[in-house]
């Protein structure tokens, strides 16, 4: 089909306009695609909109893409003028067909900074581009830039609200509190949307490193160590990895979540009020001396340490250790179930190796702290306590803070629906509720032996032997 340059220009301009009108008619489009169609058979628009799906007939792409590409380059070279509305339409069309064209994203950055575009609109365009090109690195890079702009806006608004509160001490408190809540809700909604975009992209392209890296970035910059968000992500990822047992990037993301959770639970300092409340609760049960009285500070043990603070710190360390142990136990159980259900997948064995090494490293660090400061921590060791296997590990949690004269506790979080921060849980621990056994080198050898005994898959046998060799050469040689 031979067309003159004028005819091509008219055709392409009509197609660009049709795409713009499609978004106006249906602002809820959630997927784009190219419809195989070698040539135009009917005198109709090549843009097809069915429900929330937007399709472009393939015959027009060979005309459409070079046209919008050249128009944008001429604009950047200042050889052709385009108004802002035309720039928005051309960049939108170009990026839907080729989202790795960096110049188009840069133009949209300028439009966003000028106020022509809002961040949500650019996030929406990127989301659509990822339905067709889920691994597009330029799209993920631009998405992070837009999110940074949103975070800066929230930070600026929050700083302005704080200054107003300082100037008008209490006059605008209800309005400011409502606005802060709205901003917080909006940010939480953006976080959920990003998680969904990443999940969709990961499902469309196996081992989508760009999507999983973006997901990690979002948690690091928008969640910032929020224990609840991290635990919800770990729980929601359980089903996903069970259905994608060969996705290395997905399991790497789970390893990141596990590491962040362990760090947050083990090292996050508790607020002073929580520590005071725990101390107060203990003294109300063990003594009739009022907490606020001067005699309270003289109520100490024979060794001169405050009894309430010591017991509260011990309970906090027990809960922290219990949470970490349950996290590792559940992860090792998940590995065992997947390895037995899906034999011959190297990803599962690699994940098990990482989880066990993480546990082993944590124990070594804990023993190192205990050996360095054993005289201080010896009062907390309870080797005969059936509730806390290997109590030496647990007893050292938070030791560094004790040396500096501060008490730290883990943040309360839920594991399998049971709140570990509940005071009733600490009482159950004291009564001797047995915890799951921690992963050990003999238990891992036993697991490998059970796999080898009933193994019929040669790949499974090879991976099991490699894991056993790693246990002997790496873990077994360490003190």
C-alpha positions as CSV (number, residue, x, y, z in Angstrom):
1,X,0.0,0.0,0.0
2,X,1.8,3.1,-1.3
3,X,0.9,6.4,0.4
4,X,2.2,9.9,-0.1
5,X,3.8,11.8,2.7
6,X,0.7,14.0,3.1
7,X,-1.6,10.9,3.3
8,X,0.6,9.4,6.0
9,X,0.6,12.6,8.0
10,X,-3.2,12.7,7.9
11,X,-3.5,9.0,8.8
12,X,-1.1,9.3,11.7
13,X,-2.7,12.4,13.1
14,X,-6.0,10.7,13.0
15,X,-4.7,7.7,14.8
16,X,-3.1,9.8,17.5
17,X,-6.4,11.6,18.0
18,X,-8.2,8.3,18.2
19,X,-5.9,7.1,20.9
20,X,-6.5,10.3,22.9
21,X,-10.2,10.1,22.5
22,X,-10.2,6.4,23.6
23,X,-8.7,7.5,26.9
24,X,-11.3,10.2,27.3
25,X,-14.1,7.8,26.6
26,X,-12.8,5.2,29.0
27,X,-10.4,6.4,31.7
28,X,-10.3,2.9,33.2
29,X,-8.3,1.2,30.4
30,X,-6.1,-1.4,32.1
31,X,-4.3,-3.1,29.2
32,X,-2.9,-2.4,25.8
33,X,-1.8,-4.6,22.9
34,X,-1.1,-4.9,19.2
35,X,-3.7,-6.7,17.1
36,X,-2.2,-8.8,14.3
37,X,-3.5,-7.3,11.1
38,X,-1.2,-7.1,8.1
39,X,-3.2,-4.5,6.2
40,X,-6.2,-2.3,6.5
41,X,-9.2,-4.2,5.2
42,X,-11.9,-1.7,6.1
43,X,-12.1,2.1,6.1
44,X,-12.2,2.4,9.9
45,X,-9.9,3.4,12.7
46,X,-7.1,1.0,13.6
47,X,-7.7,1.7,17.3
48,X,-10.0,-0.9,19.0
49,X,-11.5,-0.4,22.4
50,X,-13.3,-3.3,24.0
51,X,-14.3,-3.0,27.6
52,X,-11.1,-1.9,29.3
53,X,-8.7,-3.2,26.7
54,X,-7.1,-0.9,24.1
55,X,-5.7,-2.5,20.9
56,X,-3.8,-1.1,17.9
57,X,-3.9,-2.9,14.6
58,X,-0.4,-3.8,13.6
59,X,-0.6,-2.4,10.0
60,X,-0.6,1.2,11.2
61,X,2.3,0.8,13.6
62,X,4.9,1.0,10.8
63,X,3.5,4.4,10.0
64,X,2.6,5.6,13.5
65,X,5.9,4.9,15.3
66,X,8.3,6.6,12.9
67,X,6.0,9.6,12.6
68,X,5.7,10.4,16.4
69,X,9.4,9.5,16.9
70,X,10.5,12.0,14.3
71,X,8.1,14.7,15.5
72,X,9.5,14.5,19.0
73,X,13.1,14.5,17.9
74,X,12.5,17.6,15.8
75,X,10.9,19.3,18.8
76,X,13.9,18.5,21.0
77,X,16.2,19.9,18.3
78,X,14.1,23.0,18.2
79,X,13.3,22.5,14.6
80,X,9.6,22.0,15.1
81,X,7.2,23.6,17.5
82,X,4.6,21.6,19.4
83,X,2.2,22.9,22.0
84,X,1.9,21.2,25.4
85,X,-1.3,19.3,24.5
86,X,0.3,18.0,21.3
87,X,3.4,16.9,23.4
88,X,1.2,15.0,25.8
89,X,-0.6,13.2,23.0
90,X,2.5,12.4,21.0
91,X,4.6,11.2,24.0
92,X,1.7,9.1,25.2
93,X,1.3,7.4,21.8
94,X,5.1,6.9,21.4
95,X,5.6,5.4,24.9
96,X,2.7,3.0,24.5
97,X,4.4,1.6,21.4
98,X,8.0,2.0,22.5
99,X,8.4,2.7,26.3
100,X,12.2,2.5,26.2
101,X,12.5,5.8,24.3
102,X,14.2,7.9,27.0
103,X,13.7,11.2,25.3
104,X,9.9,10.8,25.5
105,X,10.1,10.2,29.3
106,X,12.3,13.2,29.7
107,X,9.8,15.4,27.9
108,X,7.1,14.2,30.2
109,X,9.4,14.9,33.2
110,X,9.5,18.5,32.0
111,X,5.8,18.6,31.5
112,X,5.3,17.3,35.0
113,X,7.6,19.8,36.6
114,X,5.8,22.6,34.7
115,X,2.4,21.4,36.2
116,X,1.0,20.3,32.8
117,X,0.9,16.7,34.0
118,X,0.1,15.3,37.4
119,X,2.2,12.4,38.8
120,X,-0.8,10.0,38.9
121,X,-1.3,10.4,35.2
122,X,2.3,9.5,34.4
123,X,2.1,6.5,36.8
124,X,-1.0,5.4,34.9
125,X,0.7,5.6,31.5
126,X,3.6,3.6,32.8
127,X,1.3,1.0,34.2
128,X,-0.3,0.6,30.8
129,X,3.1,0.4,29.0
130,X,4.1,-2.4,31.4
131,X,1.1,-4.5,30.4
132,X,2.7,-4.8,26.9
133,X,6.4,-4.4,27.9
134,X,6.7,-5.7,31.5
135,X,10.5,-5.6,31.6
136,X,11.0,-2.1,30.1
137,X,13.8,-0.6,32.2
138,X,13.2,3.0,31.2
139,X,9.6,2.7,32.3
140,X,10.6,1.5,35.8
141,X,13.3,4.2,36.1
142,X,10.7,6.9,35.2
143,X,8.3,5.4,37.6
144,X,10.8,5.7,40.5
145,X,11.4,9.3,39.5
146,X,7.7,10.1,39.6
147,X,7.4,8.4,43.0
148,X,10.2,10.5,44.3
149,X,8.3,13.6,43.3
150,X,5.3,12.4,45.2
151,X,7.3,11.7,48.3
152,X,8.8,15.2,48.1
153,X,5.4,16.7,47.8
154,X,4.2,14.8,50.9
155,X,7.3,15.8,52.8
156,X,6.8,19.5,51.9
157,X,3.1,19.4,52.9
158,X,4.0,17.7,56.2
159,X,6.7,20.2,57.0
160,X,4.3,23.1,56.3
161,X,1.6,21.5,58.5
162,X,4.1,21.2,61.3
163,X,5.1,24.8,61.0
164,X,1.5,25.9,61.1
165,X,0.9,23.9,64.3
166,X,3.9,25.6,65.9
167,X,2.6,29.0,65.0
168,X,-1.0,28.5,65.9
169,X,-0.6,26.1,68.8
170,X,-3.8,24.1,68.7
171,X,-6.0,26.4,66.6
172,X,-5.8,24.3,63.4
173,X,-5.2,21.0,65.0
174,X,-8.4,19.2,63.8
175,X,-7.9,20.4,60.2
176,X,-4.2,19.6,60.2
177,X,-4.8,16.1,61.6
178,X,-7.5,15.4,59.0
179,X,-5.1,16.6,56.2
180,X,-2.3,14.5,57.5
181,X,-4.6,11.5,57.6
182,X,-5.6,12.1,54.0
183,X,-2.0,12.4,52.9
184,X,-1.2,9.2,54.8
185,X,-4.1,7.3,53.2
186,X,-3.1,8.6,49.8
187,X,0.5,7.4,50.2
188,X,-0.7,4.0,51.5
189,X,-2.9,3.7,48.4
190,X,0.0,4.6,46.1
191,X,2.1,1.9,47.9
192,X,-0.6,-0.7,47.3
193,X,-0.9,0.3,43.7
194,X,2.8,-0.1,43.2
195,X,2.7,-3.6,44.7
196,X,0.0,-4.6,42.3
197,X,1.8,-3.2,39.3
198,X,4.9,-5.1,40.2
199,X,3.0,-8.3,40.7
200,X,1.3,-8.0,37.4
201,X,4.6,-7.3,35.6
202,X,6.3,-10.2,37.4
203,X,3.4,-12.6,36.3
204,X,3.7,-11.4,32.7
205,X,7.5,-11.9,32.4
206,X,9.3,-14.7,34.3
207,X,12.2,-13.7,36.6
208,X,11.4,-10.0,35.9
209,X,14.4,-8.5,37.6
210,X,13.4,-4.9,36.9
211,X,10.0,-5.4,38.5
212,X,11.3,-7.1,41.6
213,X,14.1,-4.5,42.0
214,X,11.5,-1.8,41.8
215,X,9.4,-3.5,44.4
216,X,12.3,-3.6,46.8
217,X,13.0,0.1,46.1
218,X,9.3,1.0,46.8
219,X,9.5,-0.8,50.2
220,X,12.8,0.9,51.1
221,X,11.6,4.4,50.3
222,X,7.8,4.3,51.0
223,X,7.5,1.7,53.7
224,X,10.8,2.4,55.4
225,X,11.0,-0.6,57.7
226,X,7.3,-0.7,58.6
227,X,7.0,-4.2,60.2
228,X,3.3,-4.6,59.3
229,X,3.9,-3.8,55.6
230,X,6.9,-6.2,55.4
231,X,5.0,-9.0,57.1
232,X,2.0,-8.6,54.9
233,X,4.2,-8.7,51.9
234,X,5.9,-11.9,53.2
235,X,2.5,-13.5,53.8
236,X,1.1,-12.5,50.4
237,X,4.2,-13.7,48.6
238,X,3.8,-17.3,50.0
239,X,1.2,-18.2,47.4
240,X,3.0,-16.5,44.6
241,X,6.3,-18.3,45.1
242,X,4.4,-21.6,45.5
243,X,3.0,-21.0,41.9
244,X,6.4,-19.8,40.5
245,X,8.9,-22.3,41.9
246,X,11.6,-21.5,39.3
247,X,11.5,-17.7,39.6
248,X,14.8,-16.7,41.1
249,X,13.9,-13.0,41.3
250,X,10.7,-13.8,43.3
251,X,12.6,-15.8,45.9
252,X,15.3,-13.1,46.1
253,X,12.5,-10.7,47.0
254,X,11.3,-13.0,49.7
255,X,14.9,-13.2,51.1
256,X,14.9,-9.4,51.2
257,X,11.7,-9.4,53.1
258,X,12.9,-12.0,55.6
259,X,16.2,-10.1,56.2
260,X,14.3,-6.8,56.7
261,X,11.8,-8.4,59.1
262,X,14.5,-10.0,61.2
263,X,16.4,-6.7,61.4
264,X,13.3,-4.8,62.3
265,X,12.1,-7.3,64.9
266,X,15.5,-7.8,66.5
267,X,16.9,-4.3,66.5
268,X,14.0,-1.8,66.4
269,X,14.0,0.2,69.7
270,X,10.8,0.4,71.5
271,X,9.4,3.7,72.7
272,X,10.1,4.8,76.3
273,X,6.4,4.7,77.1
274,X,6.1,1.1,76.1
275,X,9.1,0.2,78.3
276,X,7.6,2.2,81.2
277,X,4.3,0.5,80.8
278,X,5.9,-3.0,80.9
279,X,7.8,-2.0,84.0
280,X,4.7,-0.6,85.6
281,X,2.7,-3.7,84.9
282,X,5.3,-6.0,86.5
283,X,5.5,-3.9,89.6
284,X,1.8,-3.8,90.0
285,X,1.8,-7.6,90.1
286,X,4.8,-8.0,92.4
287,X,4.6,-5.0,94.7
288,X,2.2,-2.6,96.3
289,X,4.7,0.3,96.1
290,X,3.2,3.0,93.8
291,X,5.1,3.5,90.5
292,X,5.2,7.3,90.9
293,X,6.4,7.3,94.5
294,X,9.9,8.1,95.5
295,X,10.2,4.6,97.0
296,X,9.8,3.0,93.6
297,X,13.3,3.8,92.5
298,X,14.8,2.2,95.6
299,X,13.0,-1.1,94.9
300,X,15.9,-3.1,93.4
301,X,17.3,-6.6,93.5
302,X,20.2,-7.6,95.7
303,X,22.6,-6.9,92.8
304,X,21.4,-3.3,92.6
305,X,19.6,-3.5,89.2
306,X,16.0,-2.4,88.9
307,X,13.9,-5.6,89.0
308,X,11.0,-4.3,86.8
309,X,13.3,-3.0,84.0
310,X,15.2,-6.3,84.0
311,X,12.1,-8.5,83.8
312,X,10.5,-6.2,81.2
313,X,13.7,-6.4,79.1
314,X,13.9,-10.1,79.4
315,X,10.3,-10.5,78.3
316,X,10.9,-8.2,75.3
317,X,13.9,-10.3,74.3
318,X,11.9,-13.5,74.6
319,X,9.2,-12.1,72.4
320,X,11.7,-10.9,69.9
321,X,13.5,-14.2,69.8
322,X,10.2,-16.0,69.5
323,X,9.2,-13.9,66.5
324,X,12.4,-14.5,64.7
325,X,12.4,-18.2,65.4
326,X,8.8,-18.5,64.0
327,X,9.8,-16.6,60.9
328,X,12.7,-19.0,60.2
329,X,10.7,-22.0,61.1
330,X,7.9,-21.1,58.7
331,X,10.3,-20.3,55.9
332,X,12.2,-23.6,56.3
333,X,8.8,-25.4,56.3
334,X,7.8,-23.7,53.1
335,X,11.1,-24.7,51.5
336,X,10.6,-28.3,52.6
337,X,7.1,-28.5,51.2
338,X,8.0,-26.9,47.9
339,X,11.2,-29.1,47.5
340,X,9.1,-32.2,48.1
341,X,6.2,-31.1,46.0
342,X,8.2,-29.8,43.0
343,X,11.4,-31.9,42.7
344,X,14.3,-30.8,40.5
345,X,14.1,-27.0,40.9
346,X,17.4,-25.4,41.7
347,X,15.7,-22.2,42.8
348,X,14.2,-23.9,45.8
349,X,17.5,-25.3,47.0
350,X,19.2,-22.0,46.6
351,X,16.5,-20.3,48.6
352,X,16.9,-22.9,51.4
353,X,20.6,-22.4,51.4
354,X,20.2,-18.6,51.8
355,X,17.6,-19.0,54.6
356,X,19.7,-21.4,56.6
357,X,22.8,-19.3,56.1
358,X,20.9,-16.3,57.4
359,X,19.9,-18.1,60.5
360,X,23.4,-19.5,61.0
361,X,24.9,-16.0,60.6
362,X,22.4,-14.5,63.1
363,X,23.3,-17.2,65.7
364,X,27.0,-16.6,65.2
365,X,26.6,-12.8,65.7
366,X,24.5,-13.5,68.8
367,X,27.1,-15.8,70.3
368,X,29.8,-13.3,69.5
369,X,27.9,-10.6,71.5
370,X,27.4,-13.0,74.4
371,X,31.0,-14.1,74.5
372,X,32.2,-10.4,74.4
373,X,29.9,-9.3,77.2
374,X,29.0,-12.6,79.0
375,X,29.5,-11.2,82.4
376,X,26.7,-8.6,81.9
377,X,24.3,-10.9,80.2
378,X,24.8,-13.9,82.4
379,X,21.9,-13.0,84.6
380,X,19.6,-13.4,81.7
381,X,20.7,-16.9,80.6
382,X,18.2,-19.7,81.2
383,X,19.7,-22.8,79.8
384,X,17.2,-25.0,81.6
385,X,14.2,-23.1,80.2
386,X,12.3,-25.5,77.9
387,X,10.5,-22.6,76.2
388,X,13.7,-21.1,74.7
389,X,15.9,-23.6,73.0
390,X,19.4,-22.3,72.7
391,X,18.7,-19.5,75.1
392,X,22.1,-18.0,74.6
393,X,21.0,-16.7,71.2
394,X,17.9,-15.1,72.6
395,X,19.6,-13.7,75.7
396,X,21.9,-11.5,73.6
397,X,19.1,-9.8,71.6
398,X,19.4,-6.1,72.3
399,X,22.5,-6.5,74.4
400,X,24.3,-3.6,72.6
401,X,21.6,-1.3,73.8
402,X,21.9,-2.5,77.4
403,X,25.6,-1.6,77.4
404,X,24.7,2.0,76.5
405,X,22.2,2.2,79.3
406,X,19.2,1.9,77.1
407,X,16.5,-0.7,76.7
408,X,15.2,-1.7,73.3
409,X,12.4,-4.0,72.4
410,X,11.0,-5.5,69.1
411,X,7.9,-4.0,67.6
412,X,4.8,-6.1,68.0
413,X,3.7,-8.0,64.9
414,X,1.5,-10.9,64.0
415,X,2.7,-14.2,62.8
416,X,-0.1,-16.6,61.6
417,X,-2.7,-14.4,63.2
418,X,-1.2,-14.7,66.7
419,X,-0.1,-11.4,68.3
420,X,3.3,-12.0,69.9
421,X,3.1,-8.7,71.7
422,X,0.1,-9.7,73.8
423,X,0.9,-10.0,77.5
424,X,-0.9,-13.3,77.6
425,X,1.7,-14.7,75.2
426,X,4.6,-13.8,77.5
427,X,2.7,-15.6,80.3
428,X,2.3,-18.7,78.1
429,X,6.1,-18.6,77.5
430,X,6.7,-18.6,81.2
431,X,4.4,-21.6,81.6
432,X,6.4,-23.5,79.1
433,X,4.6,-23.5,75.8
434,X,7.1,-25.3,73.4
435,X,8.4,-23.4,70.4
436,X,9.4,-25.0,67.2
437,X,12.9,-26.3,67.1
438,X,15.4,-23.9,65.4
439,X,17.1,-25.1,62.1
440,X,20.3,-26.9,62.9
441,X,23.0,-28.7,60.9
442,X,21.9,-32.2,62.0
443,X,18.2,-31.4,61.1
444,X,19.4,-30.2,57.6
445,X,21.4,-33.4,57.2
446,X,18.3,-35.4,58.2
447,X,16.2,-33.5,55.6
448,X,18.7,-34.2,52.8
449,X,18.9,-37.9,53.7
450,X,15.1,-38.2,53.6
451,X,15.1,-36.6,50.1
452,X,17.9,-38.9,48.9
453,X,16.3,-42.0,50.3
454,X,13.1,-41.6,48.2
455,X,14.5,-39.6,45.3
456,X,13.7,-40.7,41.8
457,X,14.5,-37.4,40.0
458,X,18.2,-37.2,38.9
459,X,18.1,-33.4,39.1
460,X,16.6,-33.5,42.6
461,X,19.4,-35.9,43.7
462,X,22.1,-33.6,42.2
463,X,20.8,-30.5,44.0
464,X,20.4,-32.4,47.3
465,X,24.0,-33.7,47.1
466,X,25.2,-30.2,46.3
467,X,23.3,-28.8,49.3
468,X,24.8,-31.5,51.5
469,X,28.3,-30.6,50.3
470,X,27.7,-26.9,51.0
471,X,26.5,-27.8,54.5
472,X,29.7,-29.7,55.2
473,X,32.2,-27.4,53.5
474,X,30.7,-24.0,54.5
475,X,28.6,-24.4,57.6
476,X,30.4,-27.4,59.1
477,X,33.8,-25.7,59.0
478,X,32.6,-22.6,60.8
479,X,32.7,-22.4,64.6
